Amino acid sequence: MSKARAAGVLAAGFLSLVPAVASAAPVTVDLRVEGRTRTLLERQVTTDVRTFRFTDAPATFPCDATGPTGSAAAPSPTRGGALVTAAEEAGVALTGTVGSFGPTFATVAGEAVGYDAATGAYLVEYENGVPAQFGSCNDAIAQGDEVVFAYGTGSEPVLRLAAPATAAPGRPVTVRVTDAASGAGIAGASVGGATTGTDGTATVTLTERGPASLKASKPGTIRSNAARTCVTDGADGFCATAAPAPGADTAAPGA
C-alpha cells in the first residue's frame, strides 16, 4: 500500500469516528402575527430546519439558529422558519430585507409592520410571552412554544386567553385572560362583550351553536390568541355530538 493511500485510509477512519452534528427534530408551535389593529396570521404549525425566504423572492437564507449570532450549536427549527412555513400554508405574503441579524419585516399580509421612527414600533418577536433576545433565524424554538410576532415597542405584555372546550348555548361560561409571560391575571381586558376582573376572569354567554372563537384585547397590550370553544347542549349534532331526533326541541334554555 502506498503512503498516500495509507494516509487516506487513516483519514477516512478518523472521520468515521467523529460524530455528525445532528439536526433537531421538527417541532409544532402555536404561531400568530398581530398587526396594528388585527390578527394577520394565526395557526398551529409544524416546522423543521429550513431556509428563510420572503414571498416571491428568489433568494433564500440560512435560518437554523447556528449563525454567528445564533443560539444553537446544531441546526434547529426557528421562529423565522415557523413563520415562513405558516405563511406558505396560509397563503400570507411576507416582505422585507435580510441583514446580519436576520430578517427585518416590511409587510405581513399586505399590512405595513416596518419600524416607525415616530412611535418606536416595529414587529417585535416574542417567545412564550417574553421578547426574544435573538433574531428570528438565530433562535431555536421548542415543541409547544407560543411564537408571536406583534407590532409594538416591545414593552407591551402579550395576552393569553383560556376558555372551556365546550359551552352550553345561552349559558354563561368563565374565561380567563393572563399575561403570557408571568401567568398573572389581566384586569380590564375585553373579551366576548365582557370585561375581566382583577383576577383576569370574565363571564361570557354564547348562543350560536357550533365552533366559536374568542379573542381578548386591552390598550397597551398585545391581543390574545384565539381561544376556541364549541357551543352545544351535548345532543344537538354540533361539536361531534349525536344529532337530535326528528322534531326534537333544540332551543337554548330560556330562549
Secondary structure, DSSP 4 states (H G I P E B T S, - for coil): --HHHHHHHHHHHHHHHSPP-PPPPPEEEEEEEE-SSSEEEEEEEEE-S--B--TT-S--B--SS-STT-S-SS---BHHHHHHHHHHHHT--EEEEEETTEEEEEEETTEE-S-BTTTTBEEEEEETTEE-SS-TTSSB--TT-EEEEEEE-S-SPBEEEE--SEE-TTSEEEEEEEETTT--B-TT-EETTEE--TTSEEEEE--S-EEEEE-EE-TTSBPPP-EEEEE--SSSS-TTPPPPPTT---PPTT-
